[in-house]
Amino acid sequence: MSLEAINESKASVRLTLPVYLASLIILMHSGLSCGPDLPSGGTPCSPDGVCPEGYVCINDVCVEESAVDPCDLTPNVGCPCENSWDCTDDGTLCIEAVCGADGFCALLELNDQSSCGESSFCVTGECVRGCLIAGVFYAPSDANPQSACLVCDPDLDAFGWTVDCPDGEACEDGVCVPGGGADGCNIDGTTHLDGAINPDNACEHCDSTVSTTDWSPRPAGTPCEEGGACDGAGVCLPPGPGDDCTIDGQGYSEGAVNPDNACEHCDSTVSTTDWSPRPAGTTCEEGGACDGAGVCVPPGPGDDCTIDGQGYSDGTVNSANPCEWCDSTVSTTSWSPRPNGQECGSSTCDNWSGCDVECGTGSRSRNCVSHICENGVCVSDHYTETESCTGPGCPSTSCDGWSNCSVQCGQGTQTRTCTSYSCTSGSCVSSTYQDTQGCDAGSCPSGYYCHEGTCHPSACVPNCPDNFCGPDDCGGMCSCPSSQPHCCPPESGYLCVPADGMCPI
């Protein structure tokens, strides 16, 4: 970069000293070499500083890369340094080469809004053209957030807003309005449109028909500071003692009604210099009601109430509050409370509880919520509903399994335990009993005989197939082992004599 370019940068009156110094360092590193002597001669670099592969461009000459100290290249980040003059950057605007505290070169990004050229500023490391107004960067054509007809035009003013209106118009309150030409006032070096108020005196304004170089008095009675009124000579007269409003030069206390309009009054919270609308529904002439905008609305044909400028017949419920209605015996200009206890909404209930008995007749309940009017307000009313019900009933009779037959052979009995239920005072009461039935155990196995339901072994098998000894069955003969002398059953009346095996007759 040439010295002329450096001097041009110095000439920028908008650069701050730190930014100027940073820019100067970049310029010197980019074009004025203060490092060691570098090779010269050889093949010239291309116009854009490019050399063949393996060569680097130094002093506009292509030098073999292996013959060059890396710290002689630009940028020389990471190379030893004693001060920032030893460090070079790559010429990128908004980037500065510095000697770090560790004694090595590094690149430092300039702060946002630093100037990096004519009408250009650093924005997140990039040099961007635009305007820097009140410490905020705006791109070209960006509009003033508070005034749409003021824009950023860096060609005209990079540090202030530029009016963007057609010729003959001026920017007032964000809008282009006629009067930017000959009409208006030039006061203390500032141009003002006709009608513009003196920011230092609310009782003066620009009136080019009176003066084009000075402020002119506003008309007498014009509202001014603290509820006062202008006197016509550029002086603001404060309200008199006890006055809350000063209207047309006359003082009024809070709530005073406009003698010319029953729907307007003095309300200093709205205006201290003009009449304010009375609340909608305020009674005015001939049974009418104020509409809230300062107009008295007369009642319509057949209307019993005129509320908020609308007519209603008696009994009409307020759509915004079901506990209010038109009751002309109470008021013809506002809603009146409906009687307490009137329903004002649907009822809702929980599910029924279970029946409170196991059997027979009992009761069940559920919780409900209804909505009723109370002093003009719809409130919730909680209550419980109850009704009769029948219990689910008692279980049927149940029995265990049958027991084994009571005998080993022949006819016997078997039993089982049963449980039955009865309903007593809504509860199921259980009782048990034994159930009995007959059974047939059948015959004894071979080699046994049945006696009174019990199977007994018999030794008379060889000669007495039916296990009984007797003259009819065995011819009086039986065979008995000596270990069982009573082979014949006792009821036969016979004995078996082991000596000869005879059952005496």
C-alpha positions, 0 to 999 in steps of 0.5 A: 500500500502506498504512503498516499493511502496511509496519509488518506487514512490518517485524514479520516477525522472520524477514526479514533486514536486506537483504531487509527494506530491499529490501521496504521500498523496494518498498512505498514505491515502490508506495504513497508517491509521492516524485516530482514533483507529478502532475496531479489531478482529472479522471475517476477510474481504475477500481478496478483502475487502468484508464483509457480508451485514451490515458490513464494512471492517476496518483493514482487519476485518469485523465490524458491520456498526452501530458501526462505525463512518461514518467519520472513513470510506474511503473515508470520504468525507464531514467529518470535517477536520483540514488538508488534513491528516484527509481526505481519498480517495478510492484509485483511482489513479488521485483522491486526498483527501483534506481538503477544505477551508470550513473545510470538506473533499473532493476529488480532481481530479489531473491535466491532465498529472500528473504522476500516476505510471510508464509510466502512466499519468492522462488523464481526471481523469483516469490513462492511460499508454503512453508517455508525450512528449513536454507537450502532452500525446500520447497513446502507438504506437501513431506516431509522427504527423510530422514523421510517423516512430517515435512512443510512446513506454512507455516501452523504453521512456515515455518522448520521441519518439522511432524510429520504423524502421527495423534494419539497417534503420534510420528515416529520414523526417518521412521515414525509410531509409537504413543507420541506421547501420554502415554507417553514422556519429556520431558527438557530440554524435548524429548519422547522415545518410550519406548526412545529412546536418549540421543544422548550416552550409549548406555547410557541410554534413555527408560523412562517406567516409571522416569522421565518426566523423565530418562534411565534406565540400559539393561540390563547387557551392552547393546553400547555404544561401541568394543566395550564393554558397558553395566554396568546403571548407565548406564556403558559399560565398554570391552573388556578388554585383548586383547579384540576382542568383548565379548559378554554381558559376556565378552571374546573375541579375534578368531576365537573360536568361540561355545562354544554354536554352531560356526557363530558366532565373534567378528568385530569387523569385523561386531560387537564385542558379538555373535556373527557368522556364520562363512563358509558351508561352514565345517565344523560338527557331524557332517560338516555345514556352516555356511550362512553365517547361523549355522546348522549344516546336516547332510549329506543322505542320499547326500551326499558334500559339503555346501557352502553348506548344499547336498548334492552327490555326488562328481563334481558340478561347481560350477555357478559354476566348471566347474573345481571339483567335489565331491571328498570325499577332499579336502573335504566342505564346500567345492568342490575343484579338478578335475584340470588339463587338464580341459575347462571350455568349448567350443573356437573356431577361426578360418577355415582358411588357404589351401593352401600349394601351387599344385598337388599336395598341401600343408597348411593351418592355423588358430588355435584356443582351448580352455578347460581347468582349471588349479589350479581356474581355467578358463584359455584354451589357444591352439593351431594345427590343421593338415591336408592340402590340394590346391592349386588346380592349374596353368593350362591350355596357352595359345597366341598367335594364328596368324601370317600365311601364309608365302607370297603365293600357293599353299601355305605354313605359319603358326606360333604361340607356346604356353605349357604348365605342369607341377607341380614341388614344389608350384609351377607351372613354365611352358615355351613352344614353337612350333606350326606348320600348313599354309596356302593363300594362294590365287592372285595378283591379275590381272596377276601370276603366282605363282612359288615362293610370290611374285606377280610382275608380267607384261608379256605380258598382251595375247597370253599370258593365262597370263603365260607365253611359249611355242609352245603358249600364244602361238604363239611370240608375245609383246608386251614393252615395251622397258623389260622385255627379259625378259618371259618367265620365266626358267624358260620357257627363252624370251627376248623379243627387243624388236626383233620381240617374238618369243620364239625357239623 
